[in-house]
């Protein structure tokens, strides 16, 4: 669950931002996802649009706005600094899309991503919020989470406790057509200086290229990238 600041209008505006980051939304869907009254949701979304934190397409659907990326570039985050040095090499080695995910409550957020220059790709925009119920990165982030969160997520997950135990044992996870049809991925845990898992580094792409057991091909490279990130932290 996300924390509340006690400042009502701020918390509501942040709820709108997160809702749109999770899934581009029109006004009706935005109200349904946030639980806000129609007038409130519209007023906040329009205000965020004025500040370029949201942007609206020709269909009236709100999406994350360019100011979010502009603000992110000025943030001093050691993890992102490390990712900027490691992810390009991982993309070069694999020729596939690479991402870095962090857990936020019951979801995972893409905090860094690079796409291959040509060919089919698994595009996950920075700021995208994805569930912890499917995908290799979800398994990694959940495998080392607290038991209470694990029980909550596993009730709806496409994998079970045995899969998480296997992830902890071998140090990486894989998936095929779990999060999205036709997409496979491999992920490894990124640890901070104290050894706590704080992120998952991933490679994802079409199953036709990566196969249904992509770990056989890319697990060693993911583990090496995760260790390189750890050393930089």
N, C-alpha and C positions, 0 to 999 in steps of 0.2 A: 504493500500500500504506500502511496506517496504521502509525504508529510504535509501538514497544514501549518501555515505561518501564523494564523490567527487574523490575518488581514483579508477579509472576505473577498473584496474585488480582485485582489492579487491572486488568491487561490483559484478563483473562478476563471480568471484569464489564463492561468497556467493550465487548468483543466482543459480549456479550449485548445491550447497549443499542443498538449499531449494527445488529445483526441484526433486532431488533424494529422499529427506526426504518425499516429498508429494507422490511420486510414483517411485519405482525402475525403472530405465530407461536404455535402450541401447542408442547408440550414436544418432541414428535418432530421437528417442523420446526426448532425451535431447536437441537437437537442436530446435525441435518444441516447447518445453516447455519454453526454455529460450530466444529463438530468436537469439541465438548466431550463428556465422558462424561455419561450421563443424570443421574446423581446430582449431578454438579457443576453442570450447566446448571440443574437444578431448584433447587438451593440458592441459586445466585446470583440467579436470576430472582425467587424468593420474597423474598430479602433486598432486592432493588431495589424490589419491590412494597411492602414494609414502609415503605421510605423514599419511596414515592409517585413514584419515578422510572419505574416500570412500573405498569400497571394491567391487571387481568384482567377480561374480559367473562364473560357467563353460559356461554359455550361453552368457557371455559378458555383462551382465546387472549390472550396478552399483547400490549399496545399501549403506546406511549409514555405515561407518566404525567404528571399535572398539575404535579408538582414541576419538571419540565424547563422548562416555560414560566415558572414562577415564578422559577427561577434565571436564565433568560434575560433577564427584565425588568430585573434588576439589573446585567447586564453592560454595561460601558461600551465600546461598539463604534462608532467613527465611521461605519462603513458603515451600520450599522443606524439610527444617529441620522439620517443623510442620507436613508435610505429612508423613515423615518417622516414626513419632510417632502415627499418627492417622489411616493411611490407613491399616496397618496390622490388627488392631482390626476390621475395617469395613469389610475386607475380611473374617475374622473369623466369624463375625456375619452373613453375607449373604451367604458365600460359593461360591461367584461369583467373576468375574473379577472386579477390582476397578481401577479407573483412576482419574487423576487430569489434567484439561485442562486450558490453558490460551489463551486469544485471541491475535492474531498477525495479524493486518490488517483485511483482509476479511476471515481469516481462524482461526481455533483453533488448538493449538499444545498440544500434550500429553506430560506433563512435569514429570509425575510420574505414575507408573502403577504396579500392582501386580496381579498375576494370581492364581487361586485356584490350589491346588496340584494335583487334579484328576478331571476327567470328561471333558465334552465339555466346551470350554471357548471362550470368545470373546477377542482374542489377539490384543491389540493395542500397538505397540512398542513405547517406549519413543522417542520423536522427530517426531512422525508421525504428519503430517498436514492434517486435515480434514476440510471439508467445514462447513460454518455456516448455510447452507441451510437445514440441516436435523439432527435429533438426539436430545435427551434431553439436552445434554450439550450445543449444539448450541443454543437452545431456551433460556437457562439460561444466556449465555453470551450475547446474542442479546437483551434480555428483558430489560437489564439495560444499553445498549449501546446508543450512541447519535442517535437522530432521523434520521439524514442524512444517517448513516450507516444502520439503520433499513430499511429505504426505499429502499436502494440499494440491500440489501440481500433479502428482502421479495419479490422482483420482480421474483426471481428464487427459492424461498424456497417452501418446501412441506407443510408449515404451514403459517398462516397469523397473522395479528395484534391481532386478538381476542385471539389466542393461547398465544401470548406474554403477553397480559393483564392478562390472567388467571395465567400465571407463576408468574407475579408480585403480584397477589392477594394471591395466596396460598403459594408462597415461594419455589416451586420446580416444576420440569418438568418431563414428562415421554414420552417415544416413543416406538413404536413397528414396526419393519420392515421399519423404515425410512431411516437410514443410510445404513443398510445391511439387506438383506433378512434373516429372521429367528432370528434376534437379537432384544432384548428389553433392555431398559435402564431407569434409574431414575437418576436425577441430582439435585443438590442444589447449590445455590450461596455461594461462600466464599468471605467474606469481610475483608478488611484490617482494621487497627486501626481507620481509619477515616470513616469507613462505606461504602467505595467504593467497588463494586463488582470487584474482580481481578481474579477470577478463578471459575471453576465449578468442584465439586467433584461428581463422577459418579460411579454407579454400573451397569454392563451390563452382559448379558448372553443369552443363548438360550430362545426363546419365550416358548418353551415346558416346561421349568422350571419356568421362571419368569412370564409367562402369558402376555396377551395383555394389561393389566392394572397393570403394576408392581408397580406403586406408592401406590396402596392399601396395598401392603406388605412391601415395603422398604422405603417409603417416610420419615417416622419418623426417621429412622436410618440415612438416608442421611442428613436430616436437623440437627440432633444431631452431626454428623461428621463435617458438615460445621461450626457449632457453636464452636466445639472444636478447629478447625483450626483457626477460628477468634480469640478465646481467646489466643491462642499461638502467634498470630501476634500482 
